[in-house]
Structures are given as structure tokens and as C-alpha cells.
């Protein structure tokens, strides 16, 4: 398996706003689970560090690269 980790540093004071945007985008991002080769997907908020993160597990590097073209994530 291939593990992909993305971390977004958020300016302090804007974390609640960005977190709300992430929650709002969640229905569109649910399609990640339907991408071929996708094994698991997790998203989280580090309030102390003012960061958003997501971790996804894929069957292959080719499968993981699909995230680079997944339009709801790019939006």
C-alpha cells in the first residue's frame, strides 16, 4: 500500500473558518472513497497547531496519484 499525507497550515485566527469550509465540502469529497485503489481516508484538525490534515491509503502509487486530479479536492 501507499500512504499519502497532506497537511495544510492555516493562519491562526482562521482555523474555525477553514474547518467550516472543510465540513461544508465533505459531501463532495465523499467521492474519494469511490476512487479505484482507495483503501482508507481520514481527515482531521489540529487545533493546537492550526493545521488541517488528511491521510489516505492506496493500493498503488498510480492509484494515489488520482488525488492529484480529483476535482472536489482541488476546489
KEKEKE-470034 format. One record per atom (N, C-alpha, C): residue in one letter; atom name; x, y, z. Coordinates in Angstrom, 2 decimals. Layout:
% KEKEKE-470034
(atom 'a','CA',(X,Y,Z))
...
***
This chain:
% KEKEKE-470034
(atom 'x','N',(0.81,-1.21,0.00))
(atom 'x','CA',(0.00,0.00,0.00))
(atom 'x','C',(0.85,1.27,0.00))
(atom 'x','N',(0.25,2.34,-0.45))
(atom 'x','CA',(0.88,3.66,-0.49))
(atom 'x','C',(0.08,4.58,0.43))
(atom 'x','N',(0.78,5.30,1.30))
(atom 'x','CA',(0.13,6.24,2.21))
(atom 'x','C',(0.44,7.65,1.74))
(atom 'x','N',(-0.59,8.43,1.62))
(atom 'x','CA',(-0.46,9.81,1.18))
(atom 'x','C',(-0.89,10.71,2.33))
(atom 'x','N',(-0.05,11.68,2.68))
(atom 'x','CA',(-0.35,12.59,3.79))
(atom 'x','C',(-0.30,14.02,3.27))
(atom 'x','N',(-1.34,14.79,3.57))
(atom 'x','CA',(-1.38,16.21,3.20))
(atom 'x','C',(-1.63,17.01,4.47))
(atom 'x','N',(-0.85,18.08,4.63))
(atom 'x','CA',(-1.00,18.95,5.80))
(atom 'x','C',(-1.13,20.37,5.30))
(atom 'x','N',(-2.15,21.06,5.78))
(atom 'x','CA',(-2.40,22.45,5.41))
(atom 'x','C',(-2.24,23.31,6.65))
(atom 'x','N',(-1.22,24.17,6.63))
(atom 'x','CA',(-1.06,25.13,7.72))
(atom 'x','C',(-2.05,26.27,7.50))
(atom 'x','N',(-2.79,26.60,8.55))
(atom 'x','CA',(-3.84,27.61,8.48))
(atom 'x','C',(-3.43,28.78,9.37))
(atom 'x','N',(-3.53,30.00,8.86))
(atom 'x','CA',(-3.20,31.15,9.72))
(atom 'x','C',(-4.03,31.14,11.00))
(atom 'x','N',(-3.37,31.40,12.09))
(atom 'x','CA',(-4.08,31.45,13.37))
(atom 'x','C',(-5.21,32.47,13.27))
(atom 'x','N',(-6.32,32.16,13.86))
(atom 'x','CA',(-7.47,33.03,13.79))
(atom 'x','C',(-8.41,32.69,12.63))
(atom 'x','N',(-7.95,31.86,11.69))
(atom 'x','CA',(-8.80,31.48,10.55))
(atom 'x','C',(-9.15,30.00,10.58))
(atom 'x','N',(-8.68,29.29,11.59))
(atom 'x','CA',(-8.88,27.84,11.63))
(atom 'x','C',(-10.36,27.49,11.66))
(atom 'x','N',(-11.17,28.17,12.45))
(atom 'x','CA',(-12.60,27.85,12.53))
(atom 'x','C',(-13.26,28.05,11.17))
(atom 'x','N',(-12.89,29.09,10.47))
(atom 'x','CA',(-13.44,29.37,9.13))
(atom 'x','C',(-13.05,28.26,8.15))
(atom 'x','N',(-11.79,27.87,8.14))
(atom 'x','CA',(-11.31,26.84,7.22))
(atom 'x','C',(-11.90,25.48,7.60))
(atom 'x','N',(-12.01,25.21,8.88))
(atom 'x','CA',(-12.61,23.96,9.34))
(atom 'x','C',(-14.08,23.89,8.87))
(atom 'x','N',(-14.80,24.98,8.95))
(atom 'x','CA',(-16.19,25.01,8.49))
(atom 'x','C',(-16.27,24.76,6.98))
(atom 'x','N',(-15.32,25.30,6.24))
(atom 'x','CA',(-15.27,25.06,4.80))
(atom 'x','C',(-15.03,23.58,4.52))
(atom 'x','N',(-14.17,22.95,5.32))
(atom 'x','CA',(-13.87,21.53,5.14))
(atom 'x','C',(-15.14,20.70,5.40))
(atom 'x','N',(-15.87,21.04,6.44))
(atom 'x','CA',(-17.11,20.31,6.76))
(atom 'x','C',(-18.12,20.51,5.63))
(atom 'x','N',(-18.22,21.73,5.13))
(atom 'x','CA',(-19.15,22.02,4.04))
(atom 'x','C',(-18.79,21.25,2.76))
(atom 'x','N',(-17.51,21.04,2.52))
(atom 'x','CA',(-17.05,20.34,1.32))
(atom 'x','C',(-17.14,18.82,1.45))
(atom 'x','N',(-17.37,18.34,2.66))
(atom 'x','CA',(-17.35,16.89,2.92))
(atom 'x','C',(-18.22,16.07,1.99))
(atom 'x','N',(-19.46,16.46,1.67))
(atom 'x','CA',(-20.27,15.63,0.77))
(atom 'x','C',(-19.61,15.42,-0.60))
(atom 'x','N',(-19.00,16.45,-1.15))
(atom 'x','CA',(-18.31,16.32,-2.43))
(atom 'x','C',(-17.05,15.49,-2.35))
(atom 'x','N',(-16.40,15.55,-1.20))
(atom 'x','CA',(-15.17,14.78,-1.02))
(atom 'x','C',(-15.44,13.31,-0.74))
(atom 'x','N',(-16.68,12.97,-0.43))
(atom 'x','CA',(-17.01,11.57,-0.16))
(atom 'x','C',(-16.69,10.69,-1.36))
(atom 'x','N',(-16.64,11.27,-2.55))
(atom 'x','CA',(-16.29,10.51,-3.75))
(atom 'x','C',(-14.89,9.95,-3.72))
(atom 'x','N',(-14.04,10.44,-2.82))
(atom 'x','CA',(-12.69,9.89,-2.68))
(atom 'x','C',(-12.78,8.40,-2.39))
(atom 'x','N',(-13.74,8.02,-1.59))
(atom 'x','CA',(-13.87,6.61,-1.20))
(atom 'x','C',(-14.25,5.71,-2.37))
(atom 'x','N',(-14.71,6.31,-3.48))
(atom 'x','CA',(-15.09,5.54,-4.66))
(atom 'x','C',(-13.97,5.45,-5.69))
(atom 'x','N',(-12.87,6.14,-5.47))
(atom 'x','CA',(-11.78,6.10,-6.44))
(atom 'x','C',(-11.12,4.72,-6.44))
(atom 'x','N',(-10.79,4.21,-7.61))
(atom 'x','CA',(-10.15,2.89,-7.69))
(atom 'x','C',(-8.86,2.83,-6.86))
(atom 'x','N',(-8.71,1.78,-6.13))
(atom 'x','CA',(-7.49,1.56,-5.34))
(atom 'x','C',(-7.49,2.23,-3.98))
(atom 'x','N',(-8.52,2.97,-3.65))
(atom 'x','CA',(-8.59,3.68,-2.38))
(atom 'x','C',(-8.96,2.69,-1.28))
(atom 'x','N',(-8.14,2.64,-0.24))
(atom 'x','CA',(-8.34,1.70,0.86))
(atom 'x','C',(-8.93,2.40,2.09))
(atom 'x','N',(-8.41,3.59,2.41))
(atom 'x','CA',(-8.89,4.32,3.59))
(atom 'x','C',(-8.61,5.80,3.40))
(atom 'x','N',(-9.43,6.63,4.07))
(atom 'x','CA',(-9.25,8.07,4.01))
(atom 'x','C',(-9.65,8.67,5.36))
(atom 'x','N',(-8.81,9.55,5.88))
(atom 'x','CA',(-9.06,10.20,7.16))
(atom 'x','C',(-8.73,11.68,7.03))
(atom 'x','N',(-9.53,12.53,7.65))
(atom 'x','CA',(-9.25,13.96,7.69))
(atom 'x','C',(-9.36,14.41,9.14))
(atom 'x','N',(-8.55,15.39,9.50))
(atom 'x','CA',(-8.59,15.84,10.88))
(atom 'x','C',(-8.13,17.27,11.03))
(atom 'x','N',(-8.36,17.79,12.22))
(atom 'x','CA',(-7.99,19.16,12.57))
(atom 'x','C',(-7.07,19.13,13.77))
(atom 'x','N',(-5.96,19.82,13.66))
(atom 'x','CA',(-5.03,20.01,14.78))
(atom 'x','C',(-5.21,21.45,15.25))
(atom 'x','N',(-6.07,21.64,16.22))
(atom 'x','CA',(-6.38,23.00,16.68))
(atom 'x','C',(-5.17,23.66,17.35))
(atom 'x','N',(-4.40,22.89,18.10))
(atom 'x','CA',(-3.23,23.46,18.78))
(atom 'x','C',(-2.18,23.92,17.77))
(atom 'x','N',(-2.03,23.18,16.68))
(atom 'x','CA',(-1.04,23.53,15.67))
(atom 'x','C',(-1.60,24.35,14.52))
(atom 'x','N',(-2.92,24.59,14.51))
(atom 'x','CA',(-3.60,25.34,13.46))
(atom 'x','C',(-3.34,24.72,12.09))
(atom 'x','N',(-3.68,23.41,11.99))
(atom 'x','CA',(-3.46,22.66,10.75))
(atom 'x','C',(-4.64,21.76,10.45))
(atom 'x','N',(-4.87,21.54,9.16))
(atom 'x','CA',(-5.78,20.50,8.70))
(atom 'x','C',(-4.91,19.42,8.07))
(atom 'x','N',(-5.33,18.19,8.21))
(atom 'x','CA',(-4.56,17.11,7.59))
(atom 'x','C',(-5.51,16.07,7.02))
(atom 'x','N',(-5.00,15.38,6.01))
(atom 'x','CA',(-5.71,14.19,5.54))
(atom 'x','C',(-4.70,13.13,5.20))
(atom 'x','N',(-5.10,11.91,5.46))
(atom 'x','CA',(-4.26,10.74,5.22))
(atom 'x','C',(-5.10,9.77,4.41))
(atom 'x','N',(-4.54,9.30,3.32))
(atom 'x','CA',(-5.24,8.31,2.51))
(atom 'x','C',(-4.31,7.13,2.24))
(atom 'x','N',(-4.91,5.97,2.12))
(atom 'x','CA',(-4.16,4.74,1.88))
(atom 'x','C',(-4.65,4.17,0.55))
(atom 'x','N',(-3.70,3.81,-0.30))
(atom 'x','CA',(-3.99,3.38,-1.66))
(atom 'x','C',(-3.30,2.05,-1.98))
(atom 'x','N',(-3.86,1.34,-2.94))
(atom 'x','CA',(-3.28,0.06,-3.35))
(atom 'x','C',(-1.97,0.24,-4.10))
(atom 'x','N',(-1.79,1.36,-4.81))
(atom 'x','CA',(-0.56,1.59,-5.57))
(atom 'x','C',(-0.30,3.09,-5.69))
(atom 'x','N',(0.91,3.43,-6.12))
(atom 'x','CA',(1.26,4.84,-6.33))
(atom 'x','C',(0.40,5.42,-7.45))
(atom 'x','N',(0.11,4.64,-8.47))
(atom 'x','CA',(-0.75,5.09,-9.56))
(atom 'x','C',(-2.14,5.45,-9.03))
(atom 'x','N',(-2.68,4.61,-8.16))
(atom 'x','CA',(-3.97,4.90,-7.55))
(atom 'x','C',(-3.90,6.17,-6.72))
(atom 'x','N',(-2.85,6.33,-5.93))
(atom 'x','CA',(-2.70,7.51,-5.07))
(atom 'x','C',(-2.64,8.79,-5.90))
(atom 'x','N',(-2.08,8.71,-7.09))
(atom 'x','CA',(-1.95,9.89,-7.96))
(atom 'x','C',(-3.31,10.40,-8.41))
(atom 'x','N',(-4.35,9.60,-8.29))
(atom 'x','CA',(-5.69,10.05,-8.67))
(atom 'x','C',(-6.11,11.29,-7.84))
(atom 'x','N',(-5.60,11.39,-6.63))
(atom 'x','CA',(-5.93,12.54,-5.79))
(atom 'x','C',(-5.45,13.85,-6.42))
(atom 'x','N',(-4.39,13.78,-7.24))
(atom 'x','CA',(-3.87,14.98,-7.90))
(atom 'x','C',(-4.86,15.53,-8.91))
(atom 'x','N',(-5.80,14.69,-9.36))
(atom 'x','CA',(-6.76,15.10,-10.38))
(atom 'x','C',(-8.21,15.08,-9.88))
(atom 'x','N',(-8.41,14.84,-8.60))
(atom 'x','CA',(-9.76,14.75,-8.04))
(atom 'x','C',(-10.29,16.16,-7.83))
(atom 'x','N',(-11.19,16.60,-8.71))
(atom 'x','CA',(-11.63,17.99,-8.75))
(atom 'x','C',(-12.19,18.52,-7.43))
(atom 'x','N',(-13.05,17.77,-6.71))
(atom 'x','CA',(-13.53,18.32,-5.43))
(atom 'x','C',(-12.41,18.66,-4.44))
(atom 'x','N',(-11.32,17.91,-4.48))
(atom 'x','CA',(-10.19,18.20,-3.59))
(atom 'x','C',(-9.45,19.45,-4.10))
(atom 'x','N',(-9.35,19.59,-5.40))
(atom 'x','CA',(-8.67,20.76,-5.97))
(atom 'x','C',(-9.46,22.03,-5.69))
(atom 'x','N',(-10.79,21.91,-5.67))
(atom 'x','CA',(-11.63,23.06,-5.39))
(atom 'x','C',(-11.44,23.52,-3.96))
***
